[in-house]
Amino acid sequence: MSTTDRESDLLTLALGVVADVTPELVRARRDDTITVDTKSSDTDLVTQMDQWSENQLVDRLLAARPDDGILGEEGTSRDGTSGVRWIIDPIDGTTNYLYDLPGYSVSVAAEIDGEMAVGIVADPVRNETYTALRGRGAFRNGAPVAVAEPPDLRSALVGSGFSYDGDRRRGQARVLESLLPRIRDLRRNGGAAVDLASVASGRLDAFFEFGLSPWDIAAGGLIAIEAGAVLTDLDGAPSWTGTVVCAAPRTHEWLLAALTDAGAIVEYGTGESAG
């Protein structure tokens, strides 16, 4: 089997699994049958549907491909022998999900031999599914998408997120005090995966966040890259965990410079981000 066929088969498999999971998340939200707990802090929320979703995704993927590896937000971690590793965020944007706000999603990516190759971000509220295969573009509900390139940073609508830690949020607020006069406006939508997909489709001109985990970035990051975005850390190096700055090439350069001028390297540091 060629690499191209392999990636297509992985995408088809994951799409089917995600399509079965997302209606149940919507039903639980509609029926108000959600129970909630906290993880790292009082603002770091988890519901029983996060664990249910991860279990369903993992079980279905491994039933079809028992030799694959898994990395999931809710604790699933296993090595595989096939060269494929699935990276899963069962509900990215749990706080939005709990409060019945848009911006949450199911995010599933697949690495092949350590390189990101397949990405799916399913947004149940908008009934939209973003997909990407490496080297073959990005799509929303099957239609191609591409990043927007505003004429300057002052015309850029930028998305971001904030840490779970209160002290780190104070530092992030200091960065925003410097950044906000230099951009069109800021949006805090609540889920990194949807925000990255929004950059891919031109709904946001740029996105930055700090302290993200691989499952926050993997699928949305690949979709953004395949739509023409640059995805790096604050040093301009490719980033699939921790710090992410994502935008079309010129906007990325402008935003990276503005964040550096605003002291982001000092103020943001590393750590958890709210989701």
N, C-alpha and C positions, 0 to 999 in steps of 0.2 A: 504494500500500500504506500502511495506517495505521501509526503508530508502534507500536501494540499488536501488530499482525500481524508487524511487523519484529522486535520483541523476541522474540516466540514462535518465529519461524523461526530466529533466532540461537541460542536455547536448544536447539531440537531438533537443529540441526546440531552444536553443541558436545557435547551429550550423547552423540550417536552416536560422535563421535571419541573422547571420553574413555572410553566403554565398550569401545572396541577397544584402547586403550592400557593400561588398568589391569591386565588379566589378564596381559599380558606382563611388567609390573613384578613382579607376584606370582610368576610362573614363574621369572624370573631370580633372585629372592630365594630361592625354594625350592630351585632347582638350584645355588645358590651359584656363579653365574657372573659375579659383580660384581667389577669392578676399581675402585680408588679412587685419587683424587689430592686435593691440597689447592689452595685458592685464596688467600684473603687472609691466612690463618694456618694453623697446624697443626690448629686446631679447626674450620676452615671447609672442609668436605669436599664432594667432588663425585664422582659415579660415571659410568661410561660410559652408564648407564641414564638419568641426568638428561639428557644430550645426546640420546640416542636418543628419549626421550619428547618433548623439545621439538621435535626434527626432525619426528616423526610428527604432533604436534599442528599445527605450523605448516604443514607440507605439505598436510595434509588440509583445514585451514581455508582456505588460499589456493587450493587446487584448486577449492573451491566458491565462494569469494569473493575473486577475485584483486585487487580494488581496495582491500581492507581494510589497515589498519595493524596492526603487531605490536610488542609489547614483551615480551620473554621473559627470564627470569633468566639463561639460559646464553648470552646475547649476541645473540639475534635482535632486530633493531630496524629497522623500516622505516616510512616514512610511507605513508599511504593517501590515496585520493581519495574514498572512499565516505562518510566521516563516522563509520565504525566502526573502533575499534581494539581488538584482542584483547590482554589482559594475562595472561601465562601463567607459572605456576610449575610446571614439569614434574614435580618431586618436591619438595613443601614438607615439610621435615623429613628431609633426606637422612641425617643421622646416625642417626635412628631407623630409617630404611630399611636402612642398612648393618648395624646391629646387630639387625635383625629385631624391632624394638619397635613397638608400636602408636603412632599419632600422626602418621604421614606421610600425604600425600594428593597428588592432582593437583588443581590449582587453575586454573580458567579463568574469566576475566571479559571482558565486552565493554562498552566505552564507546560511546555514541552522541553525537556532537557534544560530546565532552568530559565527559559526565555518565555515571556508572556506571549501567548498565541491566540487565545480565545477570550472574549469578554461579553458578558450579558448584564445589563442593568434593566430590571423590570420595574416600572413605576405603575402600581395598581391604581393610583388616584387618577392619573391622566390616561390610563389604559394604553401606555406606550412601552415598548420594549426596544432598547438600544442594543445593537450587536456590533461586534468587530472580529475579524480574523486578521492576523498580522499580515501586512502588505497588501490587503485587499479592501481597504476603506472601512468607513463606519456608516451605520444605517439606523434609522428610527422607523419601526414598523415596516421595514423592508425598503424604505426610500433613503437614498444617500443623504448624508449631512456633512456640513463643513463649518469650520470655525469662522467667526467674524474677525475682521481686522479694522478697528476704528482708526481714524486719522491721527489721533494722539491719545495720550493717557487720560487727559481731561474728558475725553468722550467715552471712556471705558466704564461699563457697568461691571463691578467686581463682586464676586462671591467669596465668602470666608466662613470660618467656624471658630469656636473658642474652646479653651481648655476646660476640663472638669475642675481644675484646681483654682481656688479663688485668688490666691496671690499671683499666679501666672496670668490670670485674666486682667489683673491691674496693669501688668506690663504690656499685655496685648492692647489694652485701651490706650496706652501711651503711644504705641505705634500707630493706631488708628487716628489719633489726634493729629499726627503729622501727615498721614496718608490721605485722609478724607478730603482736604482741600485740593488734592491733586488728581482726583478721579471724578467721574460723573456721579457715582453713588455706590453704596455698599449694600449687598444683600446677604443676610444670614438665613439660608433656607432650611438648614437642619440635617442634611445628609450629604456627605462628600461624594458618594457615587452619583447621585442625581446632579449635583453641582458640576462634576466633571463631565457628565453627559450633556449638561446644559452648555458648557463651553464648546463641546463638540458640535452642537446644533446651532450655535450662535445666540442662544437665549441669554447667556452670560458672555462677556468679552474676556474674562479672566477669572481665575480662582486661586486662592492661596490658603493654606492651613498648615498647622504645625502639630506634631505629636500624633500623626495618623499611623495606623497599623496597616500591614499589607492587604488585609481584606477590605479596608476602606478605599484603597487606591487601585487595586489590581484591574478589575473589569472597567471601571470608569476611566482609569488612566489610559488603558489600551484604546478604548473607544475615542478618547480625546486625541491621542497621537495619530490614530488612523484617520481622523477628521482634519489633521493638519496642525495640531497643537504641539508645543514644546512642553515637556514635563520634567522639571528639575527640582533640586533643592536650592537653598539660598546661595550656594557657591556655583550654581549653574551646572552641576553634575546630575546625570539621570537619577531619579529617585522613585523607588517603589515602596518606601516606608519612611515614617518620620515627617520630614519637611517636604511640602509640595508647592510649587509655583507653576501654574498651568495657563497657557494662553497661546494665541497665534504668535509667530516669531517676533515681529516688531513689538507687539504689546507685551510679550514676555520680557523682552529686554528692558523696556521702559519700567514695567512693574518691579522687576528685580532690582533695578537701580533705586527706585523710590522706596522700596522696603529696606534696602541697605541704608539709605540716607535716614530713614525713620528709626533706625536702631533695632530692626527686627532680629538681627543675629543675637544681640544681647538680651532683648526683652522676651522674645518668644522661647528661645531655648528648645528643649524637648519635653515630652510628656504626653499625657492623654488629652484627647480632644473630645468635646461634647458631641453626642450623636443621638 
